[in-house]
Amino acid sequence: MIDLKGYVMTKLQILGTGCPKCQQLAQNTKEAAEALGLDYEIQKITSITEITKFGVMMTPALAVDGTVKSAGKLLEVEAIKPLIQG
């Protein structure tokens, strides 16, 4: 039996319609998470209805565990790292 008590996986959400900037933000976020050694999952949210539920009006946007950390700009890997660290 595996005890998962205390196990935390970071949910990284990319908010955007799938444009090239959104795709690049997803790639940069993946690289940042791997460089930090995080246990993570990336979720791409492409529905405008779902994106607006986050209060985001400009994409691409990055949310960590449901909290928007950046919106309206394409972040580089080094800029993402401090946003996704616990």
N, C-alpha and C positions, 0 to 999 in steps of 0.2 A: 504494500500500500504506500502511495506517495502522499506526503503531507505538503499541501500547497499553502498552508497557513503562512502569511507573511510574504508570499510571492506577489510581486507587482509587475505587471506588464504595462508599459506606457503606450497609450493610444495617441498616435500622431495622425491628425486629420488634415488633409489637404482639401481646401474649399476652392472650387473652380470648375469651369465648364469643360475642361480638358484641353485648353489652348496650350501652345508651346511653353508659355511662362508657367502655367500650372504644372505641366509635366516636368519642367526643369526644377521647380520648387520641390516636387515629390522626390526627384533624384537627389537633390542637394540635402533634403531632410533625411533620406535613407543613409547617405554617406556620413552625415553628422552623427546619426544614431549609432551607426556601426563603429565610427571612430571613438565614440564614448563607451562602447561596450554595453549599450542599453538592451534590455529585453523589450521589444517594441512590436507594434503592428501598425501598418500604415493603412488608413482608410481614406479613400478618395470620395468626396462628396461633390457630386456634379449637378444635383437638382437645385435649381434656383430657389425653390420653395424651402428646401432644407438649409441652403446657404443663408437665406435671410433670417431663418430662425436663430442663427448665431449672431444676428445683428450686423452682418457683414454686407457692405454695399459695393466694395471694390475687391476684385480678385486679382491675383491669387491671394489666398489667406492660409495661415497655419494656425491650427488649434492643437493644444496639448491637453489630453483628458477632458475635452469639452470646453476649454477656456481659450478664447482667441488670443494669440500672442503677436500676430502680425497680420496686416491686411493691406492690399493694394500695391505690394511690391514683391519683387523676386529677391529673396535673401540668398546670400552666399553661404557656403557650408560653415565658415567660422562665425558668422552672425547667428546661425541657427543653434549652434551648440549651447550657448548659455540659456536659450529659451526652452530647451527640452531637458536640461538637467534637472533632477529632482530638487 
